[in-house]
Amino acid sequence: MPWSRLKKSLVAAAIPITSAGLLLGGSPAANAAANPGPGFPAHYAAPYVETWNSPSAMASAQAATGLKYFTLAFVIAGNGCNATFNGTTDIGDAGWTNAINSLRASGGDVIASFGGASGTELGQACTSVSTLQAQYKRVIDTLNLTRIDLDIEGGALGDTAANDRRNQALAALQQQYAAAGRTLAVDYILPVNPTGLESDSLSLLNNAKSRGLNVSVVNIMTMDYGPSMDMGQAAINAATALHGQLGQIWTAKSSDQLWAMEGNTPMIGVNDSTNEVFTTANATSLETFAASHGIQELSFWALGRDTACASNGTLSDSCSGTPQSPYQFARTFNALTGNNGGGTEPVGRITGIAGKCVDVAAASSANGTAVQLYDCNGTGAQNWTISADGSLKALGKCMDATGQGTANGTKIQLWDCSGGGAQKWTRSGNTLVNPASGRCLDATGQSSANGTRLQLWDCAGSANQQWGLPS
């Protein structure tokens, strides 16, 4: 069964530290509710943030990547039917409340995830619909949430009585909030195989529908299958299988609506089944698939692991065990937010001579990948964010003048975003000028052939230096 054993071991290991450090925030009565947030766009990335780590993790990731949405892991029972972070930390903890307020002030927002692989799931701890509903409401109101996530796995998934209580309580809350003019989106994240959800997950979703619960997202844990396989393709296969399964439950929804109900959450790098490794290339493939099919959410386990380990192949709570730059998975998945209008910066294709698109060769996010012209195809390799800082970003990286060159003929490549002059571009009419060199973005040889490399060249106003940008 593909649920994450690492989550269970890491939460258990972290609880003593959390208890010593974060309970100082005070009792629920002593803490004000978080400020309201802006909510979520139609499509977004929201990786899981370990709430036993520092609340500053969200601000650090946002500063490095522009990521604006996060999923707080995990709300579980502490001392009976009592919602807490990780079984120990007050939901109104001042450190996390302040971090949420700062994120929301910058246009971002959070999801609270209930459950996970460790501790006691709230639906099991609260043995009546009314007490469970009261705990959910306390968390939602304290954190001023418009969206929650239910991570149901392990023994909790087979507890049909708890599943029924949970669905009744959440359906009633949705109705209450709707009557008050508020929205509560409810997502389920469930274990999956490449062939789709297993019967216990399908039973849970059918029960949700029967109880009148409006499920916004069915997010799947595309991790820990057991056998060795291409983890990117396995995630895509699972998403495709899920689409058909959702259609059998929500029969009135169109194909596009069913895709928009999906989320996808791999475990980045080395999985608990250490023969399975979700690579940066897998992330690019999955983001491209998600963007082209209209999947609502991409997430991953977990933000604190989004950096390289000292050695590849390591299973760790603090690094991925696969070659990557810091926050590379966050950058790659965050392209989904921009793909469908979630960000404030223009996002879309850049077109050039003969209507060809500016394209990242082979949709590779590796440093040094050629930036070229190619037939427009709507993939993530042609989806560019026009950033306010003057950079042009695709696949989580920046358009870059090779070797910080300034001479005519300097080739254009994809590279980790650094903020340097080689990655700055200003618009002058329909040309893109690199201020560090004073030269223009140019299609080599005035060619429009597929694979034509982009370069720096003296600005001439010619057709091969004219670019159409998203607005």
BALOPA-918651 format. One record per atom (N, C-alpha, C, O): x, y, z. Coordinates in steps of 0.001 Angstrom, whole numbers, plus 500000, padded with zeros to 6 digits. Example, Ala and Ser with C-alpha at 12.3 -4.5 7.8 and 13.67 -1.06 7.14 Angstrom:
<sites>
513190494310507800
512300495500507800
513200496700507800
514236496681508465
512850497750507080
513670498940507140
512900500030507870
513409501138508039
</sites>
This chain:
<sites>
500861498798500000
500000500000500000
500886501236500000
501755501368500862
500680502166499030
501653503223498807
501468504467499662
501312505559499115
501481504339501004
501495505570501792
502881505779502372
503694504855502394
503151506975502837
504523507366503142
504939506986504557
504432507546505529
505844506052504669
506386505690505968
507331506773506479
507476506946507689
507976507506505565
508881508563505999
508121509639506754
508609510141507767
506939510000506283
506151511003507005
505919510562508441
506021511360509372
505609509289508610
505311508788509948
506527508872510855
506428509328511994
507668508435510354
508867508434511193
509347509838511482
509828510116512581
509222510742510496
509724512093510701
508862512880511674
509384513625512504
507538512720511579
506681513411512528
506957512926513933
507054513728514861
507086511616514101
507341511070515426
508648511592515998
508744511891517188
509658511698515134
510950512189515604
510907513669515939
511642514146516804
510025514398515234
510016515854515399
509192516318516588
509402517426517082
508268515508517055
507333515976518078
508020516479519343
507616517526519849
509031515803519887
509641516346521098
510227517741520900
510108518595521779
510856517974519754
511429519285519490
510321520314519381
510418521409519935
509255519951518652
508129520871518507
507546521220519857
507245522381520134
507387520208520699
506790520430522009
507622521396522839
507082522232523565
508935521274522727
509811522131523517
509828523558522992
510004524508523756
509640523706521663
509841525024521090
508592525795520759
508573527014520932
507528525132520283
506418525861519724
505223525995520658
504346526820520404
505161525227521706
504046525374522624
504123526676523411
503189527036524128
505252527384523268
505390528659523946
504458529712523364
504319530800523923
503809529386522224
502902530348521592
501695530667522446
501057531695522215
501345529840523425
500239530149524312
499002529343524004
498982528568523048
497986529516524792
496736528779524650
495909529378523536
496162530507523117
494891528619523032
494070529164521957
493432530497522315
493308531365521451
493029530680523554
492352531918523940
493280533123523877
492822534259523750
494602532875523967
495552533982524012
495951534462522622
496610535494522502
495570533741521571
496034534053520236
494891534535519354
493804533956519361
495142535594518599
494138536096517663
494097535205516434
495084534557516085
492941535181515783
492819534436514536
493697535061513462
493963536263513481
494144534228512525
494921534727511395
494065535649510538
492839535542510518
494729536553509835
494019537445508927
493457536665507750
493996535615507399
492384537152507131
491851536467505945
492875536455504815
493737537330504727
492763535456503962
493652535355502813
492912535565501512
491684535656501503
493646535643500404
493017535897499104
492384534671498473
491654534798497490
492650533465499021
492157532249498395
493115531751497329
494286532131497304
492607530893496444
493462530168495513
492988530347494079
491789530465493825
493933530365493137
493556530425491724
493024529074491246
492946528123492024
492665528993489987
492111527754489444
493140526635489413
492783525460489493
494410526989489297
495482525991489210
496678526525489986
497027527698489852
497302525690490789
498346526188491688
499219525045492198
498838523875492155
500394525421492680
501290524505493385
501272524865494865
501331526040495227
501190523840495721
501131524074497170
501817522922497897
501142522042498429
503153522916497927
503854521806498578
503574521734500072
503176522717500697
503789520552500628
503591520342502061
504748520948502839
505918520739502519
504387521706503874
505365522334504768
505279521635506118
504190521495506674
506398521202506639
506449520492507911
506315521509509046
507218522316509268
505195521469509759
504974522462510805
505788522192512058
505734522973513007
506543521101512077
507496520911513173
508821521605512861
509701521663513720
508975522130511649
510118522961511312
509773524430511550
508695524741512056
510665525313511194
510468526732511478
509353527330510627
509241527001509446
508523528207511208
507518528923510402
508131529792509315
507433530183508379
509412530104509415
510066530935508400
510257530197507083
510656530813506095
509980528879507038
510200528093505825
509408528632504642
509896528629503511
508181529096504898
507361529593503787
507953530862503191
508039530997501970
508361531793504050
508926533047503560
510225532805502797
510486533462501790
511033531872503270
512296531568502588
512031531009501195
512682531408500229
511072530080501090
510753529495499796
510146530525498855
510443530538497660
509297531387499396
508678532414498557
509718533380498019
509676533759496848
510654533781498876
511693534717498436
512565534109497342
513002534810496429
512815532814497435
513699532152496477
513007531798495165
513658531745494121
511688531552495202
511006530976494048
509774531732493581
509334531539492448
509204532587494423
507930533210494109
506726532358494460
505586532771494249
506972531167494996
505884530286495414
505007530987496445
505517531592497388
503681530906496267
502777531658497147
501818530789497948
501142531288498848
501748529500497637
500742528650498276
501429527445498920
502341526847498348
500965527109500127
501591526044500902
500518525235501627
499436525736501931
500848523966501896
499962523070502637
500613522741503973
501703522170504007
499959523094505065
500521522913506401
500267521490506880
499117521064506985
501324520762507168
501230519357507577
501750519211509016
502852519661509327
500976518598509865
499625518057509756
498845518440511001
499421518618512074
497517518568510852
496629518741511997
496157517354512419
495504516654511646
496487516958513645
496070515669514181
495548515870515606
495612516970516154
495036514799516189
494485514868517537
495606514918518560
496600514199518450
495433515779519558
496323515820520707
495504515741521976
494639516584522210
495765514741522796
495035514596524060
493531514477523818
492740515282524310
493158513453523048
491751513226522755
491282513994521551
492058514256520632
490009514361521548
489393515057520413
489757516538520489
488941517375520876
490984516840520116
491527518191520257
492517518427519127
493590517823519108
492172519294518189
493008519518517015
494264520295517373
494205521332518032
495408519772516923
496710520406517148
497577520204515919
497293519340515090
498627520992515800
499684520673514853
500538519568515471
501113519751516544
500621518431514800
501533517340515173
501263516739516544
502130516064517099
500083516969517097
499752516389518389
500227517186519571
499944516816520710
500948518279519341
501561519011520445
501395520515520376
501388521174521416
501264521074519203
501370522516519016
500000523150518799
499213522694517969
499733524195519548
498484524928519459
498231525410518038
499129525954517395
497019525214517549
496652525681516215
496822527193516105
497113527707515025
496646527901517201
496812529351517199
498218529807517527
498414530959517914
499199528935517384
500587529284517687
500991530594517010
500770530780515813
501581531495517788
501888532841517288
502877532821516133
502754533615515200
503859531922516182
504852531860515113
504222531522513771
504525532149512756
503346530529513775
502697530139512525
501646531158512094
501487531415510901
500936531733513043
499960532763512690
500651533948512019
500163534462511012
501771534377512564
502506535502511976
503017535156510577
502972535987509671
503501533926510408
504003533506509099
502873533472508068
503062533879506921
501700532985508481
500540532950507585
500115534367507220
499815534645506059
500088535266508204
499699536651507928
500657537313506944
500223538039506049
501940537072507102
502934537656506182
502743537123504775
502793537880503807
502523535812504660
502300535212503348
501055535793502690
501072536134501507
499981535905503455
498740536436502889
498872537906502507
498264538351501533
499650538651503256
499864540062502918
500572540212501577
500442541239500912
501321539187501182
502033539222499899
501236538562498784
501743538399497675
499993538181499064
499134537599498031
499046536096498036
498411535516497155
499676535432499021
499642533975499091
498593533464500053
497830534239500629
498559532148500223
497588531558501135
498021530145501507
498939529583500911
497331529575502517
497675528251503021
496457527333503037
495311527774503117
496753526048502959
495807524961503171
496253524256504446
497454524076504653
495335523857505293
495682523016506439
495367521575506085
494270521263505623
496349520692506308
496170519271506024
495901518524507320
496698518579508257
494779517829507366
494384517026508520
494744515567508243
494409515025507190
495424514943509192
495691513510509065
497157513207508913
497964513591509760
497519512515507831
498895512106507622
499143510705508125
498212509982508480
500408510328508153
500786508950508456
501121508721509919
501429507592510302
501071509755510746
501471509601512140
500392510143513068
499583510981512670
500386509666514288
499457510167515285
498044509676515043
497824508736514279
497086510316515698
495680509926515602
494926510910514740
494875512104515035
494341510404513674
493557511231512757
492326511742513492
491714511007514267
491960512999513252
490924513656514031
489568512959513913
488817512895514887
489253512438512730
487993511747512549
487881510480513363
486778510020513658
489031509905513732
489023508724514591
488982509105516064
488396508392516879
489600510222516404
489644510647517809
488310511210518279
487935511032519438
487593511886517391
486311512495517752
485211511526517344
485021511256516158
484492511008518323
483604509880518067
482162510277517766
481301509403517669
481876511562517616
480553511995517180
480716513045516091
481731513738516021
479711513146515256
479750514141514178
479862515543514755
480604516371514228
479143515815515818
479117517173516377
480469517583516948
480910518711516724
481137516694517679
482445517055518244
483498517193517153
484360518069517230
483436516339516145
484378516442515033
484156517746514270
485108518447513929
482911518055514013
482587519298513311
483101520509514084
483612521453513482
482975520492515394
483442521609516219
484949521782516125
485439522912516124
485700520678516045
487159520768515940
487581521289514570
488478522126514467
486938520795513529
487242521328512205
486964522835512163
487765523610511640
485826523234512718
485456524653512695
486468525504513466
486802526611513043
486949524990514586
487927525752515371
489197525994514564
489741527098514580
489670524977513863
490875525142513049
490610526111511894
491404527016511641
489500525916511203
489178526762510048
489053528223510461
489553529112509772
488393528468511572
488198529850512009
489473530462512577
489746531642512358
490260529664513307
491508530185513879
492497530561512785
493175531583512883
492582529741511748
493526530006510662
492876530760509505
493544531071508518
491573531058509616
490838531783508585
490981531113507222
491362531747506237
490670529824507186
490900529013506003
489713529047505054
488563529160505478
490007528949503777
488977528715502768
489133527341502120
488296526935501314
490206526624502470
490481525308501872
491175524427502897
492098524866503582
490721523176502998
491385522200503858
491651520930503067
491028520672502037
492591520146503574
493065518931502914
492948517793503924
493375517942505069
492385516675503524
492252515508504392
493173514415503875
492895513788502852
494279514188504591
495257513153504230
494861511876504957
495179511701506133
494169510988504259
493631509780504874
494384508585504306
494318508301503110
495091507900505173
495937506778504763
496096505813505920
495655506090507035
496722504691505656
496952503694506702
495651503172507278
494677502966506554
495641502960508586
494464502418509249
493260503328509175
492124502854509206
493488504633509079
492361505571509009
491526505363507752
490316505585507767
492164504937506665
491457504789505410
490417503669505474
489371503741504828
490716502646506253
489788501531506378
488750501704507469
487910500823507652
488778502810508202
487824503063509280
486582503706508682
486483504930508606
485643502882508261
484474503399507545
483591504276508427
482960505212507936
483543503976509734
482740504811510640
483329506215510724
482593507201510680
484665506312510847
485315507625510885
485145508357509560
484926509568509539
485244507624508457
485059508241507145
483668508849507025
483512509954506506
482670508135507501
481297508629507438
481110509849508338
480469510819507934
481669509810509570
481594510976510462
482229512192509818
481677513292509835
483383511970509258
484130513077508665
483325513722507529
483195514945507469
482797512899506644
482056513437505508
480788514167505950
480422515187505366
480113513643506989
478937514342507505
479316515689508120
478666516702507861
480360515692508925
480776516923509598
481191517992508593
480839519161508744
481934517593507575
482416518563506596
481294519063505698
481277520237505328
480360518195505342
479213518639504540
478386519668505306
477933520663504739
478194519416506605
477440520374507421
478169521711507515
477542522770507459
479503521662507659
480270522909507719
480195523668506405
480048524890506402
480294522965505304
480176523644504014
478851524392503910
478802525520503419
477788523762504372
476476524402504313
476416525622505227
475854526653504859
476999525500506426
477002526627507359
477776527817506795
477310528956506841
478961527534506265
479774528626505725
479109529240504501
479151530457504322
478499528419503660
477818528946502476
476683529885502885
476469530922502258
475959529512503940
474859530357504423
475369531700504927
474653532701504898
476622531706505392
477232532944505892
478019533679504810
478690534672505093
477937533191503564
478630533842502461
480094533495502359
480856534221501720
480513532388502982
481903531960502933
482020530656502159
481055529904502025
483223530406501654
483499529184500906
484419528286501709
485382528757502314
484125526995501717
485040526005502286
485263524920501241
484386524092500993
486438524932500638
486820523873499705
487418522725500497
488261522938501369
486984521509500198
487457520316500894
488141519403499882
487551519005498878
489397519084500172
490192518206499314
490504516912500058
490694516921501274
490558515818499340
491064514562499890
492367514205499194
492464514285497970
493380513807499981
494592513242499404
494674511796499849
494601511487501038
494828510904498859
494680509477499091
495817508708498437
496364509153497428
496184507550499002
497207506704498374
496709506165497042
495508505983496842
497643505913496134
497262505501494790
498313504545494233
499454504526494694
497927503770493261
498839502982492443
498848503563491036
497961504351490706
499810503208490199
499776503709488820
498498503338488078
498153503961487074
497800502324488574
496527501918487966
495328502616488584
494196502370488165
495546503485489574
494462504253490157
494243503987491630
495037503306492280
493153504532492150
492792504367493558
492340502943493836
491781502278492964
492585502479495058
492091501180495472
490684501319496054
490173502426496220
490076500185496355
488650500159496688
488308500957497933
487238501563497988
489193500980498953
488869501714500173
488799503215499914
487969503906500503
489664503724499038
489605505148498681
488354505466497879
487728506506498084
487991504583496975
486783504795496189
485547504773497080
484611505544496867
485543503896498070
484416503848499013
484300505153499789
483199505664499995
485442505693500221
485434506968500945
484823508075500084
484006508857500569
485217508144498806
484714509197497922
483228509003497618
482474509975497571
482812507777497415
481387507529497198
480562507920498417
479453508437498284
481111507669499616
480428508085500831
480336509604500916
479306510147501315
481417510289500538
481402511755500538
480290512285499647
479558513196500033
480167511721498466
479116512163497558
477737511886498151
476840512724498064
477571510710498752
476263510355499314
475873511262500474
474686511480500716
476857511792501191
476588512685502318
476465514144501905
476278515015502755
476565514415500632
476399515777500152
477635516642500293
477538517867500229
478796516032500483
480043516794500592
480528517158499195
480643516292498327
480809518419498983
481363518881497720
482882518756497781
483546519570498424
483432517751497123
484878517526497104
485474518349495978
485108518183494814
486393519237496327
487000520121495340
488123519436494585
488207519533493360
488992518737495321
490165518093494731
490304516688495292
490144516470496493
490599515742494421
491081514426494847
492557514392494467
492920514253493299
493381514520495478
494830514592495317
495393513197495575
494971512529496520
496310512761494775
496835511396494911
498305511415495297
499084512224494792
498678510498496215
500061510352496667
500802509456495679
500772508231495787
501461510084494723
502140509325493666
503550508977494135
504542509547493679
503603508023495060
504856507669495740
504767506258496293
503674505714496446
505918505662496593
505987504428497376
505143503284496817
504328502686497519
505360503000495541
504617501899494936
505229500538495275
504520499540495402
506543500516495416
507247499269495703
508237498905494612
509444498993494838
507766498495493423
508702498132492346
509402499355491769
508902500474491883
510542499144491159
511250500227490470
510497500592489205
510018499717488482
510393501887488941
509696502363487745
510062503811487495
510653504472488350
509704504303486310
509847505720485998
508781506458486804
507590506327486521
509199507235487808
508249507816488746
507421508940488129
506289509183488547
507984509624487138
507195510641486451
506072510018485645
504931510475485706
506389508976484891
505368508300484098
504344507627484996
503157507597484673
504801507080486131
503864506447487069
502860507467487604
501678507156487751
503328508687487896
502422509739488373
501415510132487300
500242510364487595
501874510205486066
500981510525484946
499971509403484728
498790509659484494
500443508153484807
499531507015484650
498464507011485744
497293506745485476
498877507307486975
497922507343488087
496890508441487877
495706508245488150
497343509613487387
496421510717487123
495413510344486040
494231510674486138
495887509663485022
494998509243483933
493968508235484427
492792508320484076
494412507282485241
493481506306485799
492472506968486724
491294506612486720
492937507942487525
492040508658488433
490946509375487662
489798509411488105
491285509944486520
490301510671485716
489105509781485398
487957510211485507
489379508547485008
488298507620484716
487506507234485954
486285507090485899
488208507065487074
487515506683488313
486620507802488821
485511507545489288
487090509036488734
486259510164489169
485003510267488306
483926510605488798
485154509972487017
484013510024486119
482938509007486453
481767509204486129
483334507913487105
482358506904487503
481608507314488769
480530506789489049
482175508253489537
481510508749490759
480725510008490447
479540510095490770
481368510984489823
480724512259489491
480348512221488005
481005512832487162
479299511501487720
478947511176486337
478468512384485539
478497512350484309
478031513441486200
477521514609485486
478625515573485072
478362516520484331
479845515356485530
480938516290485229
481539515991483860
481608514838483435
481969517043483183
482651516895481903
484076516406482122
484575516389483247
484719516010481033
486109515568481137
487003516667481699
487854516394482545
486821517911481239
487630519021481749
487383519248483238
488317519519483993
486128519136483656
485813519308485083
486455518213485932
486869518469487062
486538517022485405
487169515924486143
488677516142486264
489256515899487323
489308516594485195
490734516912485300
490958518010486336
491931517981487090
490033518987486360
490164520100487298
489903519685488740
490151520472489654
489410518471488968
489248517936490321
490520517264490833
490581516870491997
491522517129489989
492685516330490361
493798517153491008
493999518327490696
494512516493491921
495784516949492432
496779515811492322
496386514656492154
498062516125492415
499088515095492275
500256515444493184
500815516537493094
500625514511494066
501641514774495088
502679513665495118
502470512646495777
503791513841494420
504885512882494553
505727513157495795
505637514226496398
506529512196496157
507584512387497150
508863512642496368
509358511751495677
509400513851496473
510531514228495637
511774513430496014
511976513075497175
512596513159495015
513840512439495240
513612511005495644
512737510324495108
514412510549496602
514371509163497052
513119508928497889
512885509623498878
512326507957497493
511115507603498217
511443506661499367
512581506218499514
510415506354500195
510615505380501267
511044504038500699
511880503349501283
510468503667499555
510991502549498773
512173503118497999
511996503721496941
513383502926498531
514536503700498058
514951503380496634
515776504085496052
514386502321496067
514622502038494653
513835502996493755
514086503074492553
512896503715494339
512092504680493598
512666506077493807
512851506514494943
512945506773492716
513499508123492797
512714509025491846
512687508793490638
512078510052492403
511360511048491617
512334512186491331
512689512941492237
512767512314490081
513834513230489698
513288514592489268
512079514786489138
514214515528489051
513804516842488549
513209516725487149
512300517477486797
513713515788486349
513124515566485024
511703515022485155
510821515399484384
511479514141486126
510120513653486382
509197514810486742
508047514852486306
509707515752487542
508900516904487943
508491517737486734
507345518176486637
509417517952485823
509112518704484608
508043517994483783
507112518628483285
508180516679483641
507195515905482868
505813515999483503
504815516168482803
505755515891484825
504469515929485510
503845517318485423
502638517440485211
504653518368485583
504098519725485502
503561519997484097
502504520609483944
504277519550483085
503816519734481711
502487519018481490
501567519571480887
502394517788481982
501157517023481861
500019517722482611
498914517862482085
500297518154483833
499264518802484647
498760520078483981
497557520338483952
499681520867483448
499282522124482806
498451521867481557
497470522569481312
498831520873480769
498137520621479510
496773519976479719
495913520049478841
496564519338480882
495292518665481143
494388519435482108
493254519019482346
494859520529482657
494024521337483537
493899520798484944
492905521063485619
494894520042485403
494898519560486787
494967520760487733
495703521716487490
494186520693488815
494060521853489695
495302522098490549
495736523242490681
495883521048491130
496933521253492132
498103520295491926
497915519117491622
499303520820492098
500502520018492262
501081520309493639
501140521459494072
501501519264494310
502150519405495596
503321518428495633
503556517706494664
504044518401496727
505056517354496905
505390517233498376
505166518152499165
505928516084498724
506444515847500060
507955515931499993
508576515124499301
508568516877500683
508003518007501389
508975519158501201
510089518958500717
508559520376501582
509361521562501309
510754521475501922
511731521896501304
510852520930503134
512138520836503807
513118519890503141
514292519858503508
512649519113502160
513522518173501455
513952518708500090
514662518015499360
513537519925499729
513767520431498378
515153521040498221
515307522215497888
516151520208498470
517552520580498288
518353519292498144
517901518227498565
519521519386497560
520329518182497344
520959517704498645
521268518502499529
521145516391498749
521897515805499857
523396515848499542
523798516142498417
524197515554500537
525644515492500319
526007514377499346
526995514469498617
525193513318499345
525417512227498401
524072511766497852
523073511746498572
524052511401496585
522816510955495956
522405509599496497
523246508815496937
521113509328496463
520594508051496922
520244508011498388
519836506970498903
520399509143499074
520129509214500511
518644509444500766
518031510300500127
518057508684501700
516695508933502165
516785509781503420
517342509354504431
516235510985503350
516412511935504445
515200512841504561
514462513036503595
514998513399505770
513940514381505968
514378515780505582
513543516682505527
515672515995505310
516173517343505081
516786517543503699
517355518601503431
516682516566502829
517187516688501466
516551515593500619
515975514642501148
516660515738499293
515911514853498401
516656513589498014
516027512574497714
517981513627498015
518736512450497589
518865512315496090
519334511288495600
518450513353495335
518611513348493878
519273514658493462
519091515670494139
520039514671492364
520708515921491962
519696517027491685
518737516824490940
519910518201492288
519004519328492098
519649520598492622
520608520556493393
519104521729492189
519451523001492810
518456523264493937
517386522657493957
518782524154494875
517842524445495962
516481524902495430
516404525757494548
515421524326495972
514035524654495613
513703524352494150
512771524938493598
514441523459493525
514182523208492104
512800522593491871
512132522925490891
512372521706492760
511043521120492596
509957522174492795
508961522185492072
510145523052493767
509168524127493989
509078525033492771
507982525406492351
510228525388492201
510224526251491015
509509525571489848
508705526189489150
509812524302489651
509220523587488512
507710523492488657
506981523793487712
507230523079489818
505791522929490012
505074524273490055
503896524358489710
505775525320490476
505135526631490581
504745527188489219
503945528121489137
505306526622488145
504876527042486805
503392526797486605
502748527503485830
502834525796487301
501402525519487172
500565526694487649
499505526964487085
501021527395488676
500290528549489192
500164529610488119
499093530186487928
501255529870487421
501229530875486366
500504530423485119
499975531252484379
500470529113484869
499875528613483631
498427529021483453
497944529118482324
497730529259484548
496304529522484446
495890530767485210
494812530824485801
496768531763485187
496382533067485716
496497533195487210
495955534142487780
497200532256487892
497267532355489328
498204533427489826
498038533919490942
499202533807489017
500169534776489488
499826536180489021
498925536358488202
500535537176489532
500307538555489133
501180538940487952
500959539992487352
502177538112487595
503062538399486484
502528537713485227
501984536612485304
502683538369484053
502200537747482807
502863536391482579
504059536221482812
502075535445482126
502559534089481880
501968533595480570
500781533788480306
502799532957479748
502311532375478502
503456532181477531
504622532143477923
503112532059476261
504141531794475257
504742533098474743
504095534145474748
505979533010474306
506663534099473617
506809533676472166
507422532649471878
506249534465471245
506296534099469834
507275534989469080
507479536156469417
507880534392468039
508864535107467246
508601534983465765
507448534897465343
509647534971464975
509564534953463521
508733533755463056
508887532640463554
507855534012462098
506980532992461510
506024532378462529
505501531283462326
505804533099463628
504864532601464629
505378531460465477
504613530854466226
506672531152465372
507246530077466174
507370530515467642
507426531706467945
507410529529468540
507466529808469976
508875529669470534
509657528829470089
509181530507471513
510420530348472280
510261529114473161
509306529008473931
511201528188473040
511040526821473540
512313526372474252
513425526697473837
512122525613475340
513257524983476018
513448523595475399
512540522765475434
514608523354474844
514848522119474088
514526520883474916
514982520741476050
513738519997474332
513391518703474938
512722518845476295
512691517894477076
512180520042476586
511510520307477865
512393519947479054
511898519528480101
513698520112478889
514652519766479951
514925520977480828
515128522083480329
514929520759482145
515242521852483062
516702521844483488
517076522565484413
517532521044482832
518955520985483191
519639522301482851
519350522908481820
520539522738483710
521322523928483408
522045523752482075
522627522701481805
521998524794481248
522675524754479958
521801524308478812
522265524274477672
520541523961479072
519643523539477999
519403524690477029
519187525829477442
519444524382475737
519291525406474703
517895526011474732
516902525313474939
517837527324474521
516580528023474275
516511528276472774
517440528829472186
515404527868472159
515324527791470703
513937528214470214
513049528530471006
513777528211468888
512454528345468284
511898526966467984
512635526043467637
510565526840468126
509932525562467803
508446525815467564
507889526813468022
507811524886466832
506368524973466646
505676525103467992
506031524401468939
504700525986468090
503978526177469353
503159524918469672
502423524417468822
503293524419470897
502610523169471256
501925523207472613
501350522204473036
501973524348473309
501234524491474560
501830523794475760
501165523679476789
503060523324475666
503667522616476783
504359523579477733
504515524764477438
504773523047478883
505472523848479870
506800524384479371
507304525383479883
507370523718478367
508644524172477799
508493525480477040
509488526123476705
507247525881476764
506993527133476059
506173528103476902
505606529067476387
506120527836478189
505327528658479096
506270529547479905
506965529066480800
506293530836479592
507258531768480173
506567532749481105
505515533302480785
507182532952482261
506736533976483199
507557535238482977
508787535201483015
506878536345482747
507543537634482536
507633538298483905
506697538972484334
508734538111484577
508845538524485975
509111540018486103
509696540651485225
508659540554487230
508816541984487477
510281542381487596
510624543544487384
511156541421487937
512577541745488093
513330541737486768
514547541920486751
512617541524485644
513263541537484338
513689540184483839
514232540083482740
513461539129484613
513836537786484175
512682537129483421
511520537490483606
513017536168482576
512057535357481827
512242533916482279
513327533355482128
511191533308482836
511332532022483504
510471530954482849
509327531195482465
511059529760482734
510331528578482282
510883527367483020
512077527295483309
510012526429483317
510415525188483983
511192525444485266
512046524648485656
510887526566485919
511524526874487191
512899527493487086
513572527681488099
513337527820485846
514665528416485665
514568529642484764
513490529979484274
515714530311484547
515725531594483850
516410531524482496
517352530756482295
515907532360481550
516586532557480279
517883533317480545
517869534352481212
519005532812480027
520331533250480469
521280533348479276
521264532495478389
522104534393479261
523172534509478271
524361533663478733
524932533914479794
524725532674477943
525739531698478341
527032532362478793
527569533248478129
527512531903479949
528785532388480464
528804533866480779
529869534482480828
527620534446480994
527480535893481216
528080536690480067
528558537810480244
528041536077478873
528611536720477698
527812537931477257
526618538043477532
528488538831476572
527847540048476045
528112540221474559
527589541158473956
528904539354473953
529308539506472556
528214539026471610
527363538220471987
528245539528470376
527376538990469339
527567537476469239
528693536980469254
526462536757469138
526552535307468997
526518534549470307
526514533318470305
526492535257471430
526376534555472724
525069533777472759
523996534354472580
525153532469472988
523972531616472950
523122531795474210
523624532091475294
521833531605474022
520873531719475117
520530530322475627
520285529400474848
520517530190476927
520295528893477564
519346529056478748
518943530165479097
519004527930479350
518248527914480603
519240527683481737
520151526865481616
519056528414482847
520002528290483964
519281528662485267
518273529368485261
519825528170486373
519280528562487678
519185530075487775
520118530783487395
518067530575488281
517886532018488413
518842532579489463
518894532089490590
519588533598489088
520594534187489976
520372535670490222
520941536236491155
519546536307489388
519360537751489494
520428538553488795
520417539783488862
521369537877488114
522463538579487453
522060539218486139
520970538972485622
522959540049485599
522687540792484367
522469539915483165
521783540316482226
523042538713483167
522872537797482040
521445537276481936
521073536651480943
520647537540482973
519272537020483005
518239538156483021
517073537928483341
518662539363482680
517743540502482669
517379540878481231
518225540870480336
516104541207481035
515617541581479713
514631542730479855
513779542717480743
514746543723478982
513796544827478977
513120544885477612
513724544570476586
511878545288477623
511115545360476381
511243546743475784
511020547748476459
511604546786474513
511681548046473782
510898547846472487
511400547256471530
509659548345472470
508779548003471354
508495546517471374
507966545990472353
508848545842470292
508685544387470229
510011543651470342
510087542459470042
511061544354470775
512349543692470963
512599543465472451
512029544141473308
513458542503472730
513878542201474101
515372542474474188
516178541815473532
515722543445475000
517104543894475112
517700543379476420
517074543447477477
518920542864476322
519674542478477507
520526543684477928
521526543977477273
520154544387479004
520855545629479352
522345545438479609
523133546349479354
522746544266480112
524164544062480426
525036544128479178
526201544519479247
524465543743478036
525238543745476787
524797544835475824
525538545215474917
523572545337476032
523007546294475089
522548545647473807
522204546344472853
522534544304473762
522159543593472548
520778542949472696
520238542859473798
520222542508471577
518854542019471516
518786540499471447
519715539830470995
517660539982471907
517356538565471722
517067538338470249
516251539039469650
517751537341469662
517817537203468212
517725535728467830
518363534884468458
516931535412466800
516906534058466252
518032533938465235
518051534648464229
518961533044465500
520197532940464715
519905532794463219
519071531989462804
520621533598462423
520553533470460968
519218533864460375
518913533501459239
518405534614461139
517069535007460692
516245533788460265
515378533884459396
516526532657460881
515840531412460531
514621531205461426
514621531593462594
513583530589460862
512424530189461651
512307528668461754
511272528151462176
513350527963461377
513309526494461425
513238526008462867
513798526627463772
512548524898463065
512530524293464396
513957524019464854
514775523508464090
514248524359466096
515583524139466644
516528525299466470
517673525233466917
516071526381465821
516927527559465676
517271528116467055
516383528452467839
518566528208467339
519033528662468650
518874530176468772
519104530911467812
518481530631469957
518435532064470230
519799532530470714
520555531766471315
520105533803470442
521410534361470758
521274535843471052
520199536425470904
522396536454471477
522500537913471560
523044538434470241
523931537826469642
522497539587469782
523017540208468563
522676541694468589
521716542118469233
523478542468467879
523196543902467778
521746544125467364
521240543457466462
521088545059468021
519683545327467732
519544545944466351
520191546942466031
518676545325465525
518508545801464154
517052546019463790
516754546545462718
516138545620464668
514719545778464367
514199544797463338
513084544961462843
514982543778463001
514602542814461979
513577541818462514
513337541747463719
512983541058461614
511900540146461979
512336539100462994
511537538655463818
513597538711462932
514078537680463847
514395538244465243
514883537520466110
514116539532465452
514278540137466769
512946540716467293
512928541495468246
511857540322466661
510548540790467069
509853539687467892
509796538534467466
509335540046469054
508782539035469961
507434539473470489
507239540623470882
506516538537470488
505207538752471100
505166538137472467
505374536932472612
504901538943473483
504932538482474885
503516538382475435
502619539094474984
503313537492476416
501998537440477077
501758538726477855
502700539371478316
500503539088477994
500168540322478731
499347539995479960
498969540896480708
</sites>
